[in-house]
Amino acid sequence: MGLALATAFCFSGVSCSLISETGPLKDSITGGSDGYQLIEVRSRADLPSQNRVYKAAKVPPSIKGQGYSDRIRARDSLTFVITDLAEQSPFFSKGSSFLFGPLETPEDGRVNIPYVGEIQIIDQTLSEASATVEERTKLVSNTAQVSVTRKDRFPRTANVVGEVRKPGPIPLEQSGLTSLDLLAAAGGPEKADYLFNYNLRRGGVDYLFDYEGFRKNPFVIEEGDLLTVTTDVSNRFHVMGAINRPVTVEFPVPNPTLADAIGAATGLDEKRSDPSGVFVFRKGEPDLVFTFDMKNPAVLPLMQRFPMRGEDIVYITEAPLTRWNRMITQILPITVSQAAGTAVRYVN
């Protein structure tokens, strides 16, 4: 009798509007709206054309050339070793060689060697510098032999900042160091590389890459380059409604499917969900709403092929019985199951 009165009370329209709801009903979505286009997915022909499209940005042009070179540059610390067995030579040193240095190479590349004078050695290899100095030294002593060695050098660096494991300056002391090498030297991104954007600043100009563009187009790093790694906020979707764990999910793979999305929320809530009311809301011109009936076995493979895009909303509607039970619970002081249990105890 109480159930009948509650039902009649609700149907009278007096209090049904006060019953809480967790989201739109299936019928209210499939009924259509001027605000979106409804697409019922029943075959491959109903699937959207593609996932998110990753693309390459323009590769930054070279400004300073190779990031690393073995040639002598400013601030290199050099030692000049002059060996001469002729006792009359000013470079003679019994039992050892004549050493000059270590000497820091000045910005103009000109070094002044005793008895020899000023010599330009910038941008030469060590062997070329040895030959240059030896040629000049033989004007003083034709028996002298010269070797130029590098003791140390001021490192040229590029910098990596943002969401990497080891941000900071990276020495460019390796020939042909590429953008991928630079990222690896910084420990790589904190999470999967496809969840990030990569911005390379060179010469005051920014070059933006998504993960695939960055990965497929490595380029040589130069001194002063700045690589910034930031989260790509478009690589996420939202799962809500009658689901076990409503959540905002970062892409679990570079090109996720609807099956991945539902799996990320640990599946449908069996007690509350309506498997025939699975929807994907997608922003666009126009906005689209895709609907799936999981009670139809032919639809399940389509969910594995349906491409998710950034900021999609997956919404699972509640089963009609769930809403009915909640309505009864709010109207009656006790639930039907509690009433049945009370009746059994009373009879016993």
Order of alpha helices (4+ residues) and beta strands (2+ residues): alpha-alpha-beta-beta-beta-beta-beta-alpha-beta-beta-beta-alpha-beta-beta-alpha-beta-beta-beta-alpha-beta-beta-alpha-beta-alpha-alpha
